[in-house]
C-alpha cells in the first residue's frame, strides 16, 4: 500500500470511529465523589451517621437522578422534542444543583478545619465585610434565615471583584442562578443536621464553622479570580 493510500485508510478509519467515540462520551456518567476523610472525622461538629447518610444516600440520589434525567434529555434533544426538554429542566436544575453543591460542600469541610482564614482571603473578607467576625455573623444569619431547605453561600462577584453573601433555595446552584462563583457553602437541608441538632438550625450553623476548610476556600478564591 502506498503512503497516500495508507493516509487515506487512516482517515477513513478515524471518520468511522468518531461517531462511536462521540456516543461513548455522551454516555459518560456523573459519579459520587469520594471524601478525603472518614465519616466520623468531623465529630463532634457533624456526627458520623449524618455524614454517612448525607454522602452515600442523599448525594448519591442526586447523582443517580441526574444521570437518568440527562439521558432522557439527550433523547428529547435527538427527537427535537422541545416540550420534553422544557419539562425535564426542573429535574436537571434540582439534581444537577444537588450534585454541584454537595461536591463543593465536602471539600469545604475538614477534620483540621475551623479557626480563621489567612492571607489574601482574610484581606478580602476584611475589605468587604470589615472583619472576619462580621462576615461570619452575616453569613450565619443569612443561612439560618433560609426558609425551608437551601444553602447559605460566600461567593465571589467577578465583575466587582468582591466577596458577597447569598442564600439559595432548595438545590439551586449559586453560580447558575446568581452569577456568583461559590467559595463556601453551608447546607441547611434538614438531612444535613436534624439527626444531631434536631430543629435547632442555629446550633448546627454555629458548630459547622469549626470544620470549615479555609485552605480550600482560599484555593477557590484564587481560581475564581483568574
N, C-alpha and C positions, 0 to 999 in steps of 0.2 A: 504494500500500500504506500503510495507517495505521501510526502509530507502534507500537501494540500488536502489529500483525501483523509489523512488522519485528523487534521484540524476540523474538517467538515464533520467527521464522525463524532468527535468530542463535542462539538457544538450541538449536534442533533441529540446526543445523549443528555447533555445539560438541559436542553429545552424540554425533553421528555420528563426529566426529573423534577423540574421547577414546580409544576402543579402538585406533585406528590409532597414535595418539601413544604409547600405552602399549606397543604392540608394538615401536615403534621404540626406545623407552627400554630395553626388555627385551633388545634385540639389541645394545646398545652394548657394544663390546669393550674389554677391557683392552689397553693398548699399552705397548711398551717405552719407558721414559723416555730422553730424550736426556741425555748427560753434559754438564756445563758446562765440561769441559776435554778435551783430546786424550788419546788412549790412551797416548801416551808421556809425558804431563805429570807422572806420579808417579814417574818414574825418578829415582834408581836404586832406590828402595824397592820399587816394583812395576813390572815392565817392560811395555812396550807390547804384546807378544804375549799376556801373561796378561790384560791389561785388555781387549784386543780379543776374545779368546775368551770371557772371563768375561761380558762385557756382551752382545756381539752373538750369541753362541751359547747359553751356559748360561742367562742371564736370559731371553733370547728364547724358549727352550724352555719355561721355566716359564710365561711369558705365554701362549704358544700352547696349551699343555696345560690351563691354567686356563680359557681361553675354551671349549675343547672340552668340558671337564668341566662347566662351568656350563651350557652348552647342554643337555647330557644330563640335568643335574639339574633344569632347568626343565621338560623333557619328562616326567621322572618325577613332578614335582610336579603337572603338569597331568593326568597319568593317575592320580594318587593312589597311585602305586606306591612304597610305603614301603620295600620290600626294596631296590629300585634306589637310592632315596635314601640308605639306610644304606651300601650298597656303594660309593657314589661319594664318601662323606665322607673316606676316607683320601687320595684324589686331590685333593680340594678343600683339605685341610689341607696337603698336601705342595706342590702347585703354587701355591696361594694364599699360603702362607708364604714360598715361594721368591721370589715377586713382591714381597711386602711387605718382606721382609728386605733384598733387594738394592736396592730403591728407597731405603731408608734408607741403606744402605751407601755408595752412590755419593755421596750428599750429605755423609756423614761424612768424606769424603776431599777433599783439596785440594792442588794444587801448592804452595800457600803455607801448608801446614799444619805441624804439629809445635809444639814449644815447650810452653808451659803455658797453661791457660785463665785468664781474667781475671774480675774482678767477682763476681757472685752465684754463678756456677758454681764458682769456686775456693773461695769461702767455704763452699759446701755440701759440697764434697769434703773440705775440712779439718775441718769439723764432723763428718762421718760416717765419715771414714777416718783422721783425724789429720794427714795430709799428702797432697799430690799424689802423691809417690813411693810412698807406702803404697798408695794406690788403684791406681796403675799396676801395682805389683808383684802385688797381689791379683787384679786383672783379668787380667793376663798369665798368672798361674798357673792360674786357672780356665779360661782359654781354651785354653792348651796342653794341659790335662788332659782336654779333651773326647775321649771315646772314639769312634773312627771319625770321622764327619762331624758338623759342627754349628757353633754360634756361641757366642761369649762376648759378654756384654752388660753395659753400665752402664744401669740403668733407674731410673725414679722411682716410688717407692711412694706413691701419692696419699693413702692412708689414714693413713700415718705421716709424710707429708711429708718423706721422706728418700730418699737415693740407696742403691741396692743393686746388687750384682754377681750375675749369674746366668749359667748356661750352658744352652743348649737343644740337644737332639739334632736331627740331620737339618735340615729346614727349618721346624721348629715355630716359629711366631711368638711373640715374647716376651709381648706383651700378651694374646693369645688363650689362652696356656697357663699364664701365671703371674700375670697381672693387672698386672704392672709395665709402665709406659709406656717404650718404647725411646728412649734418648738416643744411645747409641753402640754399634755392633755391629762385631765382628771375625769375619769369615767364615773358618772353618778347614776348609772342604771342600778337598780336595787340588787341585781345579781353581783355587783362589784363589792357590796359591803353588808348586805342585810343579815347574812348568817352570823356575822360578828358584831355589827353595830346596830342591828335591828333597824328601827326607823329614825335613828338619830344621825342623820346625814352630816351635820356639822362636826361630830366627833370623828367620823371617818375622814373628812376633808382635812381636819387638823392633824390627824395621825399620818396621813399619806405624805406630808411634807418631809417626814423623817426617812422616807425611802426614795426621794427624788434623786435621780442620777444627773447631777449638774454637768458632768463631763459630756454626757450625751446631748443635753440641751445646748451646751456651748458648741458642740460639733454641728448641730442642726442650724444654729445661727450662722456659723461660718459658711456652710453650704448655701444657706438662703441668701446670703449677701453676694454670691458670685453671679 
